[in-house]
C-alpha cells in the first residue's frame, strides 16, 4: 500500500536519487549513472514503504537486508543511504570514487553505514543474498517460537541483465528455489541494455520461464517507473512465503535524459554538464548540484520510522528473553560472532584427545574427526559440499540435512555448484549467526575463485574445505590433480591457507579457522592416509604459529628440510637416514605459511636460523613461493608441470617425492654449500 504521497511527490523523491547520481558521477568524471536513474522509482517505493530498517542502528539484528547486486550502480545505494538518514554525508557523496572514501566505485562492505556486502563482480551479490536469506531461515527455525517470531526479516535484491547472464546466478537462484527461501525478493532491472549495447544479440533467455523452473514466484511486466505498479508487485510478492520472488521491472536506463535515455552511453560514463542540465529540466528538478530541498530530505528520512520499528522488536525481544532466557542469550552470542564461553577448554581438549588417539588417517578423515569433536560445541556451524560429501567428509555425526522437513538443519547439499556454494557461504556469514563451511576437490577451487577473493577482500570468515590436494589422489589424473592451486591460494591477500600433515595439525587448523573472524580459511586435505607425528605439548602449541620445528638435531643443523602436508612424513623418514649418516638435520613442518610470516622475527629465525643457508623445501605442487624460505643457496623439490593418471605411489616415485630422493638432494646441497 502506498504511503500518503501523490504520484508527483513520489517522482520528486526518486528524482533526488537521479540528481545525486548524475552530480556525483559528473564530479568524479567516472561512474555509472544509467542504472541509478533507471531504478530510482523502484528504490523509492521499496525504501519508503516496505524496507524494515533503522538508519540509526544499521546493524540491528532483525533488519531487512538490501543487496545491490548490480553494484556498478553504486550511486543508487549511496543516495539511498544519505537520503534515508544513514551516517553517509553529502561530502562523501561529493567525493564519490575518491581516495579513502566510503563512496567507492563499487559498494564495499561497511555494515556500520548500511552497506551489507561488497558487490561489483556481477552475480555475486544475488548469490550473497541467497546466503543471507538462508541464514534467516535457519535462525528462524532455531529460535522462533509460536508466540515469538523473533527472527522475521526479508532480503531484497536489485539485479540486472549482467548478473543474470553470469553463470553463478543460475547456481545460486536454483538453490534458492529448491530451499524455498520465501523471504528473498529480487527486482530485475529489465532495461535491455548492457555495456556493449542492446542485449538482443547476446541475451535472449526467457527469464520468466527460467526462474519459474527454479521454483520462484515470478511477477512480470511491471512498469519500473510506476510507483503504484511497483508497490502492487511487492505486495503480491509478500503473499507467497514459500517461494523466492522475482519482480521483473521494465525500465529505461538513464531515465529522464533527453538524448541518452535507453542507450548504452548512460551505462558507464558521465552524462556531461549540458546533458545533466537538460535532464534536470526534463525532470523538473531545479536545485543546484548536490542540494536536496528540505521537504524532500524530510520525506526521505527514515530515522523516526526505523526507531519505532526497532523499538517494537526490542519490546518483543525483551518478552522473549524472559520467556526463553537461554535462547535469548544464545541468539545474542551467535549474532555477535562470539564463541561459547567454554570454547578454549573444549577445543584444547579435542586436540589433546586427537593426539592421544594417534591414528594414521588421511587428513580429510582427520578433518571429519575434528568436526565430530568441535561441531557439537558450535550449533552455529553450517556446512555442506558440492556433491562430494563422501569424498570431502564434511558431514559430521551431528549433521542434519537442511530440507523442507528440517528447516533448522545444519548440513547443505549444494549439488555441483562450487562458485554458488562459496558465494552463498559469504552471504551466510555476512548475515550473521552462523559459521559456514563448504567442501569440494582442491582443483575445483578454480571454479569458485572470485567468491574466495571476495571473502578475503571483505575480511569475512568463510571456511573452505579442499580435499584431494595433490598428485596423491592418483588415477583421476591431471584434470583432478592440483598443482598450482595451493600456491595460488597462498598469494591471495588475507586468505589463510592450511596444509596439515596429520590429525593433530588438522585439528589445530580447524580451531584456527573457527577462531579467525577477519578473513577466510582454506583447509587443504589429502585423500591418502598419512602417519601420525609424535610431538611434545610445546610443539603442538607452536602449530598455531604456522611453522615449527618438528624434529631437530644436536647443535647447528647442516640442513633444514621444510615440508607440508603429505610430504612431511616422507621428509621425516629422509631425515632419519641423513642422521644415521652423521648429518645434522632439522625438519620444519609449515602447515600455514601465512601465519608463519606473521610471527615476530625472533620466532621465525628460531625456526629458520639465518646461519643455516642450506635448506630444502618439499611440497607436491609448484615451486613458486618456496624460494623465499630456502634462499638462493637452497633448493625446492616440487612439481612445475601437470600431473599424470596413475596410482599415487607410482606418481610420488616418478616425481621424486621419496625419502631416498630427498636424501640425495640434501647431500648434494650440503656438498655444494
N, C-alpha and C positions, 0 to 999 in steps of 0.2 A: 504493500500500500504506500502510495506516495505521501511524503510529508507535505505540510502546508506551504508549498512553493509552487507558484504558477509556472507554466512552461517557459515563459521568458526569463524569469529569475533563475530557473534551473540551468538554462543555457548560459546565462551570465556566470553562474558558478563554474560551469565547465570551461567557459572561456578564460577564466582565471588560470586554469591549468595550461591552456593553449598559449596564453600570453607569457607566462613564466617560462614555458618550454622554448618558445621562439626566442625570447630575450636571452636566456642563458646560453643556448646553443650559438646564437649570433655573437655574444660577447666572447665566448671561448673560441669562436671560429672553428668549432668542431662539435660533432654530436649528431643525434638522430631526432629531428623534430617531428617527423611524419607520424610515427606511432602515437606519441602523446596527444597530438592533435586529433588523431582518429579515434582514440579510445577514451577521450576526456569525458564524453557523455556517460559511458558505461561506468567509469570510475566514480563519477559524481553520484550516481544513483546508488552504487554499491556502498561507498564510504559514508554517505549521509543517511541512508535509510536501512541498511542491512548489516553492515560490519559491526560486530561486537568487539570494541576495543577501548582502551583508555590511554589517550596521549600522555597523561601524567604518570602512567605506570606502564611503559611499553612491554615489560616482561611479566605482566600479570599472568598467572598460570592458565586461567580458563579463557584467555583472549582468543578470538579468531585469528588464524594465521593468513597472511596475504603474501602471495609469491608472484613476483613479476618475472615470469619465465622468459619472455622476450625482453631480456634485460638491456638491450641496446636502447630501448625507450626509457632509460633511467630517469629522465627529467619528469616523466609522469609520476613516478614514485616520490621523487624529491618534492615535487609540487604538492602532492597529497599530504606528505608528512608536514611540510611547512604550513600549509593552509589549515590542517586539522588541529594543529597545536602541539605537535611533537617538538622536541628540542633541536630543531634544524632551522637556523636563522636565514634571513634574506641575504645576509652577507655570504653565507655558504652557498646559497643559490647563485649569487653573483660570481662566485669563484668556482663554478662548475668546471670539472675536469682539470683543476689546477693542483699544484703540488701540495700534498699534505692536507687535503680537504676530504670531508666525508662524502661530498658530492662527486664521487669518482665517475669516470666514463661509463662504467657498468656498475650496478649496485654491489657493494662489498658489505658483507655481513656486519651489522652494527646493531645488535638487539636493543641496546640502550636508547636508540633513537628510532626503533621500529623497522629496521631492515633485517628481515628474518634469515635471509640466505644470500650468498653471492651468486649472481646469475650473469649470463652473457653467452657462455657456451650453450648454444641452443639445445633444448630438450632436457637439460639437466634440472632446470627449475621445476618443471612439471613433475619430474621424477622425484625430486626432493619433496614436493607437495604430497605425492603418494605416500612417502615415508612418514610425513607429518600426520596425515590422516590415519595411517595405520597405527601410529603411536597413540593417537587419540582413542582409537577403537580399543586397543589393548588395555590402556589405562582405565577407560570407562568400564570395561569388563571386570577389571581387578578391584576397582574402588567404588563404583556406583552401587547404591542400594535402592530398593523400591521406593523408599521415602526420601532419597537424596541423590540426585544426578549431579554430583559434584564436578564431574568431567563431562562437559557437553558443549563443544565448540566445533566450528567448521574451518575448513581450509579452502581458501579462494585462490584461484589462479588466473592470471592473464597469460595468454599464449597466442602465438601467431603461426603463419604458414611455415616459417623456418623451423620452429620447434616440432611441428607435426611431420615435417619431412625427415627429421633426424630419426635414425633407427631406434634410439633409446626410448623415444616416445611410444613406440609400439610395445616395447618390452614392459615399460612401467604401467602404461594405461591398460594393457591386457590384464596385468595382475590386479590393478585397482578394481576392475570389473569382477574378476574371479573372487576377490576378497570382499566384495560387497561394501566398498567404502562410501557409504551413502552421505557422508558429511564432506565429501570432496566435490567442489563445484568449480568448473573451469569455463572461462569465457574465451571463445575462439574468435580472434580478430580476423575475420574473413574479408580482407581488403583486396586480395588478388594481386598484390604487388610484393616482390622481394628485390634484392639489390640489383639483379640483372633485368628487372622489368616485370612485364606481365607473366604470371606464373603458368599460364595455359600451356606453355611449351615444355614444362618440366614437373608440374604438379597437378595431375588430373584425378587424383584419388577421390572416391566418393566418401568424404569424411563422415557423413551421417551414417552410412551403412557400416563403415569401418568401426565406429565407436558403438553402434548398436550390436555389432557382432562380439564386441568385448563384454557386453552386458551392461553398458551405460544407458542411462536415460538421455536422450538427445532432444534438445529443443531447438528447432531450426528456423531459419529465415526471420531472425529478429532484426529489426532496424536498429542498428547500433547508435543512431543519433536521435532516437525517440525515447524519451525518459519513461513514458508510460509502458511502452512495449518491453523495455529492458526490465522494469520493475515487475511486470506481469510474468516475465520469463523466470525471474529469480523466485517469485512466489511459487510458480509451478515446480521449479527445481527443488524447493524446500519440502514439498509434499512427499517426495519419494525419498525415504530414509534408508532404503535397501540398496540403491544403486548410485554410483557417482553420476554426476550430471555434466553434460557438455552443452553450453549455450552458444549457438552459432550466431554471431552478430555480423551482419553486413555493414561494413564501414567504408569510409573514404580516407585513405591515408592523406595526411596533410589537410584535414578538413578545414575549410574556410579560406584557403589560399586561392585567390582568383586565377592564377596562372600555373600553379603547380599541384593543386589538389588532384589526387588519384594517380599521381605519377611517381616513378622511382626516384626522381630528383629530390623528393622531400625525405627520402628514407635516411640518408646518412650524410647530409650536408646542410649547412645553414641556409635559410631561405634568402638571405640578403636584406639589406636595410629597406630597399624600395618595396620588395615583396611583403616584408613584415608590415610596413605601413599600409599597404593595400589590403592585407589580410585583416588587420585590426579595424580598418574602415568597414570592410565587408561584414565583420562580426559585430560591429557597433561598439568596439572597445576603444575608449578614448583616453585611458590612463597612460602616463609616461611609463617607460621601461622599468620593470621591477616594482612598480607601485600597484598595490591592490586596494581598491576602495574599502573604507572601514565597514560598510554594511555587508560587503561580500566576505570580508575576513570574519566578521561576527557570525555570519550564516554558516561558514565553513567550520568554525571552531568546535571541536568535539570534546573538549575537556570536561565540561559540566555533565554532558550526557554519559561520557565514559566513566566519570567518577560515580555516577548513580548506578550504572550497570555493575561496576566492580563492587560497590558497597552492598548491593543486593546479593551478589555472590558471596561476599565476605560474611554477611549475616547468615547465609545458608551454611557456609563452611564452619562457622562458629558452632552452629547446632550439630553439624556433622561431627565435629571434634568431640563434642560432649557425648554424642551417641556412640561414636566409634573412635575412641581416642587412639587406639593402636594404628588403625588405618590412616587417621589424620596425620599422625607423626610419620608414618611410613611414606605417605604421599609427599609431604614436605621434604623429607630426606632425599627421596628419589628426584624430585623436581629441582632440588638444589644441587644435584650431582654429587652428593656426599655418599661415601661408603659406609656400611654398617659399623656401629661402634666397636664391635669385636673383630673387625676385619683383619687388622695386623696380626693378632694372635692366631686366628684361624688360618690365614694364608701361610704364615710361618709353619704352623703345624702340618699343613698339607704338603709343603715342600719337604719337611723332615720325614713325613710318612713315605713319600715317594722315594726319597733317598734310601730309606731303610728297606723298602721293598726290592730295590736293586735288580729289576728285571731288564733283560735285553729286549728292547722294543724299537720298532720304527717310531720316529718322532711324531708321526701322525697318530700312532697309538698312544704315545706319551701325552699328546695334546688331549686326547679323549680322557685319559686318566686324570689329567689336571682339571678338565672340565667337570668330570664326575665329582671331584672334591671341592671345586670352587663355586660352581654354578648354584648348588643348593644354598650357599651363603648369600647369593645375589639374585633375588627374584626379578630384578630389572634386566637381567641378561636375556636377550632375544637373539637367537641365531638361526642359521639356515645354510643352504648350499645350492649351487646352480646345477641341480640334478646329479650331484656326485656325493650324496650323503654317505653311502657305503664306502667310498674311497677317501673322502675328506675326513670322515669320522667326526663330524660336527654335532651329531645328535647324541647328547649325553643321557644318562639313565633317568634324569628328572625332566626330560623333554616331553612336551605335549604339543602335537602338531596343531597350529592355528588353522581353524576352518570354521564352517558355519555352526558346527556343534560345539566348538571350543574357541569362542571369541577371545578368551584370555590366554590362549596357548602361547608357548614361548619358542616354538620351532616353525620355521617358514620354509616351504618348498617353493623355491624361486623358479624352478624349471631352468632351461638353458638360456639364461639371461644375465650374463656376467656384468655387463655395463649397467643395466637397470638395477640389478641387485645392489651394486655398490653405491649408486646414487640414491636409491631408496634408503639404504643404511645411513647415508649422510643426512637425509631428511628426518630419520628417526631420532638421531642424536640432537639435531637442531631443534626438534620439538621439545625434547627433554623427557626425563622419567624412565628412559630405557638405555641400555648399553648394547648396541648392535654388534654382531659379528657374522661373518659370512665366508663360505669356502668355495674354492674351485682349484683346478690344477694351476700351478705357478705360470705355466706358459700362457694360460688364458687371462692372466692379469693384463696382457696387452689389450684385450677387448675392453677392459674397464679403466684403462689408463687415465682418461681425463677426469673420471669421478674420484680416483685416488688423488690426483693433483688438486682437485677442488677441496677435498678433505684436508689436505696439507695446507693449502692456501688459506682456508678458513680457520685453521688451527682447532679442528674438532676431533673428538675421539671416535674412531671407527676402527674396528679390528678385522683385518683381512687374513684369513687362514688359507695359505697356499701350500698344497701338498704336491708330491711327485716333483721334487725340487731339482733334479739333475738327470744326467745320463743313467743314474741309478734306477730310474723307472723301467729301463730295459727295452723290451720288444716293441713297445708302441712307437718307438723310433723318433727321428729328429723333429717331426711335427709337434711332438708332445714333450720333448726333452728341452728344458730351459738351459740356455747357455748365457745369454746376456742379461737375463731378467733380474737377477739379484743385484748386479752392479747398477742396472738401470734404476731400480727402486732406491738404492742407497744414495744416488746423486740427487734424488728429489728432495728439495728443501723441506725440512720439518717432518719427513717420513722416517719413523723408527723401524729399522729392519732387523729382525732376529733370525739367525740360522743356528738353532741349538744342536748339540751333538748327542744328547741323551735325554732321559726323562727328567732329570733334575734341572738341566738348563731349560728345557721346555716349560716346566712348571714356573721357573723364575720369569721366563719371557711372558707367560700368561699374566703373572702377577703385575709385571711392569705395564703391560698393555691395559690392564684394568685400572691401574692407578694413574695412568697418564691421561690427563684431561685436556691437554693443549695441543693434541695432534694425533694423527692416525698411526697404527702399527701394522706391519706386515710380518706374519709368522711363517717362516719358510721351513717346510717339514718334509721328511723323507718317506718314501714308500717302503724302503728296505729296513730291516732291523739293524740296530746299532748297539754296540756293547755299552754297558753301564760303566761310567768312570768313577773311580774312588776319589773322594775329596775330603778335606778337613772342613770343619764348620766355617773357618775363615775363608777358605776358597769358595764355599757356597755363597757366602756373603758377598764376595767380590764378583760373582757372576753378574750382579746387577750393575756393575761398572762397565759392562760391555766387553771387557777383555781382561784376562787374568792369567797368572802362571798356574798351569795345570800340573806339570811335573818339572822338576828342577834338578840341578846338579850341585855338587860341592864346589864352591869357588866360582870364578868367572866363566860363563858359558863360551865354548868355542863357536857355537852356532845356536841361533834361536829359530825354532820351527813354529810358524804361525798357521793355524788351521781353523776351519769352521765346519759345522755340520758333520756329514758322513766321513769327511776326511780327517777328523780329529783322531779317531781310533786307529786308522792306518798310520797316522803320524806318530802316535804314542808307540805303536809297535816298532816303527823305524827308530825311534829314539832309544829303545831298549837295545837294539842291535848296535847302534853307534856307541852307546855307553859301554857295552861289553868290549868294544874295541878301544876303550880308553879316551873317547871323545866326550867332552863336557857338553851336554845338550839341555836346553830349556825348551819346553813345549808350552806355547801360549794358545789357549783357546779364546777366540774372539767372536763370540756369537752375535755381537751387536757393535759394529764399528762406529755407528752414530753416537752411541752412549760413551764408548771409549774415548772418542775425540772430545767429548765434553768434560772429561776428567781434568784435574789440575796437572800441571807439568810434573810435579813431584811423583804423582802416581803413575802417569804414562811412562816416565823414564825408569821407574822401579820395575815396570813390566818389560819395557824395551829400552834397556840402558844404551846410551849413545856410544859407549866404548865398545859395544859389540856390534860391529857393522856387518858381520857375516850372518845373513838372515835369509830364510827360505819360506815363502808363503805358499800354502797348498789349498786350493779350492777348485772344485769341479765346475768351473764357469770361466768367463772371460778374465784375463789377467788385469784388465784395466781397473785401477783403483787400489791395487795392492802395492804398487811401486812406492807409494807414499810411506809405507811401513817398512819396506825392505831396503829402500835407498838404492843408489847406483852401484853399490858393492854387493847387493843381494840378488835374488832371483825369485821368479814366481812359476810355480807349476800349476797350469790352468788349461783351459780349452778355448782357443780363439778360432774355432770353426764350429759348424753344426755337428750334431751327433749322428749316430747310426742305429739301425734297427738290429738288436742282438740282445742276448741275456746280459743283465747288469754286470755280472762277474767278468764276462769277456770284454765288455766295454771299459771297465776300470783297468783291466790289464792292458788293453790296446792303447788307452790314452795315458797310461803311465801312473795311475793312482794306485800304486802298490808300495808296500813298505820297502821292498828291495830297490825300487827306482828312487824313492825319497832318500834312501841311504846313499846311493851312488851320487845323486845330485848334491847332497850335503857334503860328501867327501870332496867333490870337485870344487865346491865353493870354498871349503876350508883350505884346500891346497892352493887355490888361486889367491886367497887372502894372504 
